[in-house]
Amino acid sequence: MTLKEKILYFLYLHRTGLTVLALSVALGLFPLVQDNPYILGLTNLIAIYTIVVLGLNLFIGYAGQISLGHAAFFGLGAYGSALLTVEAGVPSWPAMVLVAAIVSLVALVIGLAALRLAGHYLAMATLGFNIVVYTVLVQWDEVTGGPSGFAGIPSLSVAGVGIDDEIKLHYVVWGIALLCLTLGLNLVRSGVGRGLAALAGDETAAGALGVDTRRAKIKVLVLSAAFASVAGSLYAHTFNFVNPDTFGIFASVDFVIMVVVGGLGSIWGSLFGAAIITWLPELIDVFEAYKEIIHGLVLVLVLMFLPQGLVSGIVDVARVRIARWKGRHASAG
């Protein structure tokens, strides 16, 4: 094997770790070349949404289940951290962990009941859960602030140093997002991930192969809810304010669109889907009022031309181009 072949083999063998490392370096340098608070704030929001979409992709893309209610877990995380830090005086990081544990327990209860259903029945059940949570957030105004929202949420802090500007937040939220991405990549390559893939392909066949399908579905729902809760806590401490409208059914639909656009069953697609759907309306201010229409249009275009999602579609196009280039190169030689 030549030196070039050895280097290419090494890069191929460690491509996932190297990609995570390259992304970490790029994100670490980003605030040095772009210090616009608006742009940094937008990228921080992408990091938060990436965490939600990553968990939802594990549930939809890998386990083959349907959820139209993940904004509810996102909202419970946000309001849970807000109430614990403001009303109970709990420090922000312990509050985030405690809320994630509580939301996971809620997801466990929901999973025990709802995951007996399948297809559109499961989708309706999760949608109903989202409507219930949204209604409570709006109506229980003496606790949640009602439609006016909940303000005065403290920023995160580390060792007494407040994480109260976009650059500090950039490193914290993207650090957690990269941690979740790494966890997701390792999970889907493990036996658990292979079990989920079998479950998504054919639940009956997966059961025949020894996969405890009900337990697997509940586990992945609990994990995805924990991801959404952590993202919600980060959202609350980033913007110091939460409002029920952020956690309604339209938000749940947007998260599903991010999963589909990025690619069902693609961990990296979760990042790209969150980035595109979050950034696209912001790039063109005049279209901000038509955000939902733009999201729908992007979804239709992706389903028409890249039904497997952007990441897999781009990779497939690149493979075809490389194969053609190799063919022409071989013919010329």
N, C-alpha and C positions, 0 to 999 in steps of 0.2 A: 504493500500500500504506500503510495507516494505521500509526501508531506501535505500537499494540497488536499488529497483525499482524506488524510487523517484529520486535518482542520475542519473540512466539511462534515466529516462523520461526527466530530466532537460537537460542532455547532448544532447538528441535527439531533444528537443524543440529548443535549442540554438546552434545546430551543425554548422550552417553557420557562426555565429558570432565567435564561439570558433575556428573554422578552420581558419578564417581570423586572429584572435588574435594569434593563434599558429604560423601561417606563418609569421606574423609580428615579433614575438619574434625570430623565427629562422633566418629570414633575418637580424634582428638587430644584432644578435650574430655572423653572418657569417664572417664579416671582422675580428673578434677577433680570429677565429680559422683558417682562410685562408687569408693570407695577400699577396699572390702571385698576382702581378699587372695584369698578363695575365689572370688568372682565374677570378679576379674581373672585368676586362674589358669585358670578355666574358659574365659573369652574368649580367653586366649592359646592354649589347647588347640584352640579352634575355628579360630584363625588357622592353626595348624600343619596341622590336618586339611583346611582349605580348600585349602592348597597341594597336598596329595596328591590330593584330589578333583578339583581343577582339571586336573591332568595326566591323571588317569584319564578325566575327561569328554572331553578332547581325543581320547583313544584310543577310548573307547566311543561317546560321543555324536556326535563329528564324523567319525571315521574308520570308525565302524561295526564295530569289532572287539570281541572279548570278552576280558576279563582277570579272572581270579579269583586273581591272584597279586601284586597291587601292594603288599601288606603286606610281601612279601619285599624289594622295593626300599627300602621305608620302613625295614625292619629293618637292611638292609645299610648304609644311610646312618647310622643311629643307632650301630650297633656299630662301623662304620668310624671315625667321629669319636671314639668312646669309646677305641678302641684306639690311634689315632694320637696323641691328646692325652695319655692317661694313660701308655701304655707307651713311646711314641716321643718324647714331649715336644714334638710339633708344635703351634704355636699354633692356637687353635680355628678362626679364619677360614680360614687356608690349608688346614687339615685338611678343613674343610667343602667347599672347592672341589676338593681332590684326591680326596676320596671321591666327590663327584658325578661327576667325570670317570671314576673307576673303575667306578662303578655304571652309568654310561652305556655304557661298553665292555661290561660284562656284558649289558646290555639289547640291545646291538648283536648280540652272539653269540646270545642267546636269540631275537632277532628273525629273524636269518638262518635259524635252524632252524625255529622254531615258526610263523612267519608264512606258511610254505608251507601250513599247515593253515587250516581255516576252521570257523566255527560252533562246535559243542560240542567238536570235536576241539581247537581252539585253547584253549577254556576249560579242558579237561582238562589240556592241556600247561602252561598257566600255573598251574593249581592244583597240579600235580605239582612245579613249580619252587618254589612257596611251601612245600610240604611238605618238600622237600629242604633249603631254607634253614633252616626252623624246626628240623628234626632236627639239623642241624649246630650251630645255636645252643644246643640243649639238650645234645647229646652231647659237644661239644668244650669240656668244662668248664674245662680248664687255660688256655684262651684266653678264652672268652666268659663264664666263671663258671657255665656250665650253668644248671640250673633256678633257682638262687639269684639269677641276674642279675649285672650288672656295676655296681659302685658307685664313687663317688669321681670322677665325671666333672666337670671344672671348668666353671664358668659362662663364658658369653661375656664378652668385655671389649673396650672401644673406647678406644684411646689410654691404656691402663693403668687405665682405670676399669671396675671389674667390673659386669656387668649381672646383678646377683644378687638383685633383688627384682621383684615382679610388675609394678610400674609401668614400670621400665626395660625389662623384657622385653616389656611390652605394645607399646611403641613400636617395638622391634626386630622382633618377629615379625609385627606387623601391617604394618610398613613393607615387609617382604619379601613378605608376602601380597598387599599392594596392588600391588607391583611385578610379581608374577606374574600378577595379574588384568589389569593393563594390558597385559602382554606377550600374554596369552591373547586379549584383546579385539582387539588389533592383528593377531594371527596369523590369527584366524578371518575378519577382513575383508580379508585379503591374498589374493593368488593361491594361496598354499599352502592357506589355509582353504577357498577355493572348490574346490580340488582334493580336499580331504578330504571336503567335502560331497558332491561327485560320487561319490567312492569309497564313502561310506556309502549313497548311493542305489542305485547299481548298479555293481559293480566292473567288469563287462564293458564297460558303456557308458562308464565313466570312462576305461578303457584306450583305447577307440575314439576318445575325445576328446583323447587325447594325454597323459593323466595316467600317469606311471610308478607304477602302483599299489603294486608291491612296495616300491619305494624310499620312497614316501610313508608306507606303513604302518610301515616300520622307523624312519623319521625321527621319526614321532609317538610311537612306543614309546620311543625313546631320550630324547626330550624329556620324556615323562611320567615315565620312570624317574628322570631328573635332578631333576624337581620332587619326587618322592617321597623321593629321597636327601637333598635339602636340608631337607625337612620332618623327616626322621628325625634329621638332625644337630641341628636346632633342638630337637627333642624331647629328645634326649640331654643337651644343654647346659641345657635348661630345668629338667628334673627331676633332673639329676645322677645318674640311675640308669636302667638299661634291663633289661628282663626278656623272655625269649622269648615269653611269653604275649601281649605287646602286638603281636607281629608274626606271629601264627598265621593260619590260614585264616579264623577268625571275623572277624578284623580286615579281611581282604580282602573278605569278604562285606559287612561294614558299610560299607566304602568304596563298593562297588557300590550299596548301598541309598541312600547319601547322594547319589550321582549321579542315581539314578532319582527319588528324592523331590524333589530340587532341579530336575531337568529334564534329560533327555538333550539334548545339544547346546545347553546354556545356560551361558555362562560365569558369569553372576550366580547361576544356579541352584546352581552348585558351592558358593558361599558360603552360600546359604540351606539347602541340604541338609546341609552339615557342621554348621551352627549348630543346626538342629532335631534331628538325630539325636544330637548330642553333648549338647545341653542338656536335652532332654526327660526322660530318666531321672533327671537330676540335680535337676530341679525337684521331682520327687516321690520323696523318698528311699526311701519304703517299696517302690517299684517297682524299686530298683536291682538287686535279685537277679533280676529278670525282664527285664533289659535286652534280651536277644536276642528275647524274645517281643514286647516293645514295638516293637522295630525292625521285626519281621516284620509286626505289626499295622499300623503306620504305612505300610509298603510296600504292603500289600494295599489299605488305604483310598485311598492316592494313586492306585494303578493302577485302582481302581474308579471314582473320582470325578474325578480330575485326571490322566489317563494321560500327558499331555504334561509333567507335573511342576508343582510349585507355582508357580514364577515365571510360566511361560507360561499356566497356568490362571488365576492371579490377574489377569494382564494381559488375558486374553480376557474374564473376567467384568467387569472394569472397562470394557472397550470396549463390551460389550453394555449396561451400565448407562448409560454416557455417550450411546450412540446412542439409547436409550429416552428419556433426559432431553432430548436435543436434539429428538426427535420430539414430545414433549409440549410443549416450549417453543415449537416452530414452530406447533403446532396452536393453542396459546393465543394466539400473536401473530396 
